[in-house]
Amino acid sequence: MKTKFFLLFLIISVLIGCESNPEKPSQVRIGQFLFSDEPIDLSFKNKDDEVLNKTLNYGDLTSYENLKSGIYDVEISLKDQVLLKKKIGIGTDGIYTLILNGFPKENQKVNEKTGKMRLHEIVEGEEAIYPNGNLPQMRILNDEFECGKDEAKIRWIHLAAGVEEVNATVKTNSKSTDLSSLTYPKLSKDFSISPEKNEVLWQLKGSAVEVSELDMNTKSNYLYTCFLIGKKGNYIDHLKVVVGETPKKGF
């Protein structure tokens, strides 16, 4: 009898616990790297209800905001002209960055693609990411990561449309680490770095020409995402780096 009572109590406790632990929302931030002198308007809608609305300038990276799991219609407009429109599924307890990149053109079609882009749509993963004639693109990055004790992670993404292949290197007092070479608009893997002062250099591949540099004081259990973008007024000769910090998710 005591055993049956204990099992019943255990089942009730589990059910109550489940009811008091609703699904955790995901965290989403926006990176506006669509090259434009004018701000863009971004809208997230869920079943026709607008849940997120932003007006962002070139180079803006927002803070993370909570977003419930579900299917969202995301729309990007510039001067009342819709450039991009896409359905995006947001899961539970995730962490993401939505990035916008490319050059808008006058009177472009919504989600316009080149013939070359269509040829590669069957490819999956990072290899499916192509310049698309430098036309506007929308993309979701997964910001979840793993790292060891007293370790930080770094990655970077080439978002300077029209700039050739770039190589990145991180230097500390003790060593130098190659962060890979990327063409637009590719994303590197995550690299482990020491939580200390780091100097990151970007150079045109096969050349000593430096296009950007950055001093970073990194912290353990953080992912640093470096968005390499064109600099207004001096786009080709010198690039700008926008850095996003992501703390390791607790469980």
Backbone torsions as a table, in degrees:
resi	resn	phi	psi	omega
1	MET	NA	-43.1	179.2
2	LYS	-62.7	-38.0	-179.6
3	THR	-64.2	-43.8	179.0
4	LYS	-62.9	-40.9	179.9
5	PHE	-64.3	-40.5	-179.9
6	PHE	-63.6	-43.2	179.8
7	LEU	-63.8	-41.2	178.3
8	LEU	-63.1	-42.8	178.4
9	PHE	-62.3	-39.8	179.9
10	LEU	-64.6	-44.0	179.6
11	ILE	-62.4	-44.2	179.7
12	ILE	-63.2	-40.1	-179.8
13	SER	-63.7	-41.2	179.1
14	VAL	-64.6	-43.2	179.7
15	LEU	-63.4	-42.1	178.8
16	ILE	-64.6	-40.6	178.9
17	GLY	-61.9	-40.5	179.4
18	CYS	-64.9	-40.4	-178.3
19	GLU	-67.2	-31.3	-177.8
20	SER	-89.0	2.8	-179.3
21	ASN	-123.5	73.9	-177.7
22	PRO	-65.4	165.7	179.2
23	GLU	-58.5	135.7	178.2
24	LYS	-78.5	137.0	176.2
25	PRO	-71.0	163.7	173.0
26	SER	-89.1	164.8	175.6
27	GLN	-111.6	131.7	-176.2
28	VAL	-133.8	136.1	172.2
29	ARG	-126.0	163.4	-175.6
30	ILE	-121.1	132.4	173.5
31	GLY	-112.6	115.7	-176.9
32	GLN	-97.9	93.2	-178.9
33	PHE	-118.4	24.7	173.7
34	LEU	-82.0	114.5	-169.3
35	PHE	-68.8	114.0	-177.9
36	SER	-161.0	143.9	174.3
37	ASP	-77.7	-21.4	-179.2
38	GLU	-99.4	149.7	177.1
39	PRO	-69.2	154.0	175.3
40	ILE	-104.8	156.4	175.6
41	ASP	-110.1	130.7	-179.2
42	LEU	-120.9	138.0	-178.6
43	SER	-136.2	131.1	171.2
44	PHE	-108.5	123.1	177.4
45	LYS	-123.1	140.2	176.1
46	ASN	-125.1	111.1	-177.6
47	LYS	54.5	47.6	177.3
48	ASP	71.7	-2.0	176.0
49	ASP	-94.5	122.9	179.5
50	GLU	-77.0	120.0	-177.4
51	VAL	-108.7	-14.3	179.7
52	LEU	-151.4	131.8	179.6
53	ASN	-140.7	128.0	-177.8
54	LYS	-136.1	143.9	167.0
55	THR	-114.8	117.0	-170.2
56	LEU	-127.4	142.7	175.7
57	ASN	-94.5	161.8	178.7
58	TYR	-57.4	130.0	179.3
59	GLY	93.3	-5.0	179.3
60	ASP	-73.2	139.2	170.7
61	LEU	-131.0	115.4	-175.4
62	THR	-78.2	169.1	169.9
63	SER	-77.1	163.7	176.4
64	TYR	-69.2	140.8	175.3
65	GLU	-128.0	147.1	178.6
66	ASN	-72.4	138.1	178.2
67	LEU	-142.1	124.4	-179.3
68	LYS	-66.1	153.0	178.5
69	SER	-63.8	147.3	-179.7
70	GLY	155.2	-177.1	177.8
71	ILE	-101.5	126.9	-177.3
72	TYR	-119.4	141.4	169.6
73	ASP	-92.8	115.8	-179.0
74	VAL	-106.2	130.4	-177.5
75	GLU	-129.8	132.2	179.4
76	ILE	-116.5	125.7	-178.1
77	SER	-128.0	148.6	175.6
78	LEU	-132.5	117.4	-177.9
79	LYS	51.6	47.9	177.9
80	ASP	67.9	8.6	175.9
81	GLN	-103.3	122.3	179.7
82	VAL	-75.4	121.5	-179.8
83	LEU	-97.8	-41.7	-174.9
84	LEU	-137.5	142.0	178.4
85	LYS	-148.9	126.8	-172.9
86	LYS	-155.3	145.8	171.5
87	LYS	-88.9	130.9	-178.6
88	ILE	-128.1	130.7	176.7
89	GLY	-93.8	126.1	178.3
90	ILE	-109.9	123.1	-179.1
91	GLY	-83.5	-166.5	-179.2
92	THR	-96.6	134.1	173.2
93	ASP	57.9	37.7	176.2
94	GLY	-101.0	178.8	176.9
95	ILE	-145.1	122.8	-168.9
96	TYR	-139.4	158.0	168.8
97	THR	-123.0	125.7	172.4
98	LEU	-93.8	120.3	-179.6
99	ILE	-114.3	147.0	176.3
100	LEU	-120.5	134.6	-179.6
101	ASN	-151.8	164.8	-179.9
102	GLY	113.0	-177.7	178.9
103	PHE	-112.0	116.7	172.9
104	PRO	-66.2	149.2	173.9
105	LYS	-125.3	154.5	-176.3
106	GLU	-65.8	134.7	177.9
107	ASN	59.6	30.4	178.0
108	GLN	-73.0	154.6	177.0
109	LYS	-77.1	155.4	176.4
110	VAL	-64.1	132.0	179.3
111	ASN	56.6	35.6	-176.9
112	GLU	-62.5	136.4	-179.8
113	LYS	-130.7	151.3	175.0
114	THR	-85.0	163.6	177.1
115	GLY	-59.7	-36.6	179.5
116	LYS	-63.5	-38.6	179.6
117	MET	-62.5	-43.0	-177.6
118	ARG	-63.7	-31.6	-179.8
119	LEU	-64.3	-22.5	-173.9
120	HIS	-107.7	8.6	-176.3
121	GLU	-67.3	-20.4	-179.3
122	ILE	-78.9	-12.5	178.5
123	VAL	-79.1	140.7	-178.0
124	GLU	-105.8	163.4	174.3
125	GLY	75.4	-161.4	-176.3
126	GLU	-61.6	-28.1	179.7
127	GLU	-67.9	-16.6	179.4
128	ALA	-82.9	-5.5	-177.7
129	ILE	-87.4	117.9	-177.3
130	TYR	-128.1	158.0	-177.4
131	PRO	-59.3	-29.6	-179.8
132	ASN	55.6	43.0	179.0
133	GLY	62.2	20.9	-178.5
134	ASN	65.4	16.6	175.6
135	LEU	-71.8	160.3	-179.2
136	PRO	-57.5	140.1	177.8
137	GLN	-136.8	155.4	176.5
138	MET	-125.5	137.7	-172.6
139	ARG	-153.8	144.2	178.6
140	ILE	-105.8	129.9	173.4
141	LEU	-105.2	138.3	174.5
142	ASN	-87.7	120.1	-175.0
143	ASP	-97.9	9.3	175.7
144	GLU	-75.7	145.6	-177.4
145	PHE	-155.6	164.3	175.6
146	GLU	-122.4	143.1	175.2
147	CYS	-152.8	156.3	-179.6
148	GLY	-81.9	176.7	178.9
149	LYS	-64.4	141.4	-180.0
150	ASP	54.3	45.4	-178.9
151	GLU	-141.3	146.1	172.4
152	ALA	-120.5	166.3	177.6
153	LYS	-124.3	149.6	177.4
154	ILE	-138.6	144.4	172.6
155	ARG	-146.2	164.5	178.0
156	TRP	-145.8	159.9	-178.0
157	ILE	-136.4	132.0	-178.5
158	HIS	-84.4	105.9	-177.8
159	LEU	-120.3	18.3	177.9
160	ALA	-94.5	87.9	-178.5
161	ALA	-58.3	134.1	179.4
162	GLY	94.2	-10.2	178.6
163	VAL	-97.4	134.9	-176.4
164	GLU	-68.9	-170.8	-174.9
165	GLU	-60.8	137.0	-176.8
166	VAL	-124.5	142.6	177.6
167	ASN	-111.8	141.5	179.5
168	ALA	-119.5	144.0	179.2
169	THR	-138.9	137.8	174.6
170	VAL	-111.8	135.1	-177.8
171	LYS	-124.1	138.0	171.5
172	THR	-124.4	-176.1	177.8
173	ASN	-63.8	-26.1	-172.4
174	SER	-101.5	-27.9	-175.3
175	LYS	-160.4	170.7	176.9
176	SER	-124.3	133.8	-177.8
177	THR	-124.0	129.5	176.8
178	ASP	-76.8	126.0	-179.9
179	LEU	-100.0	18.0	175.2
180	SER	83.3	164.5	176.1
181	SER	-107.4	138.5	-176.9
182	LEU	-133.6	145.7	167.4
183	THR	-101.4	159.5	177.0
184	TYR	-65.4	135.5	-2.9
185	PRO	-112.1	55.8	-173.0
186	LYS	-81.4	157.2	179.3
187	LEU	-115.3	135.6	178.0
188	SER	-78.6	169.7	170.2
189	LYS	-76.6	174.9	175.1
190	ASP	-81.7	133.2	176.9
191	PHE	-114.6	143.2	177.1
192	SER	-83.1	134.6	176.0
193	ILE	-137.0	162.3	179.1
194	SER	-79.0	142.7	177.1
195	PRO	-76.6	82.4	-178.0
196	GLU	-157.6	-166.3	177.2
197	LYS	-76.1	123.8	179.7
198	ASN	-124.0	143.7	173.8
199	GLU	-111.4	124.5	-179.4
200	VAL	-111.3	130.0	-179.7
201	LEU	-119.2	140.0	174.0
202	TRP	-119.6	128.1	179.9
203	GLN	-132.3	151.0	172.6
204	LEU	-61.4	133.9	-176.6
205	LYS	-59.9	135.2	179.2
206	GLY	75.3	15.6	-176.2
207	SER	-144.0	156.5	175.8
208	ALA	-89.4	3.0	-178.1
209	VAL	-70.3	116.2	-179.7
210	GLU	-89.6	128.8	-178.8
211	VAL	-105.0	-19.0	176.9
212	SER	-166.9	155.6	174.5
213	GLU	-147.3	157.7	-175.2
214	LEU	-154.4	132.4	171.9
215	ASP	-97.2	128.2	-176.1
216	MET	-129.2	131.0	170.7
217	ASN	-99.6	97.8	-172.5
218	THR	-89.9	153.1	179.0
219	LYS	-115.6	150.8	178.9
220	SER	-66.6	151.0	178.8
221	ASN	65.9	28.8	175.2
222	TYR	-125.6	145.3	170.1
223	LEU	-104.3	128.6	177.8
224	TYR	-108.8	118.0	178.4
225	THR	-105.4	119.7	-178.8
226	CYS	-101.8	116.0	179.2
227	PHE	-96.2	109.2	-179.3
228	LEU	-89.0	114.8	-174.1
229	ILE	-130.6	165.3	177.3
230	GLY	-71.1	145.4	179.7
231	LYS	-98.2	127.7	-179.2
232	LYS	-60.6	136.1	177.6
233	GLY	86.4	-16.9	-179.6
234	ASN	-153.4	53.9	-165.1
235	TYR	-61.6	-48.2	-172.2
236	ILE	-82.4	-41.5	-172.5
237	ASP	-72.3	-31.4	-178.5
238	HIS	-145.0	129.1	-178.3
239	LEU	-104.3	160.2	-177.8
240	LYS	-108.8	147.5	178.2
241	VAL	-119.0	124.7	173.3
242	VAL	-106.8	127.6	-175.4
243	VAL	-109.8	129.3	174.3
244	GLY	-110.6	132.8	178.6
245	GLU	-102.9	136.0	177.9
246	THR	-130.0	114.7	177.4
247	PRO	-74.4	151.1	177.2
248	LYS	-62.4	134.3	-176.1
249	LYS	-73.4	133.0	176.9
250	GLY	-85.6	156.3	-178.9
251	PHE	-120.1	NA	NA
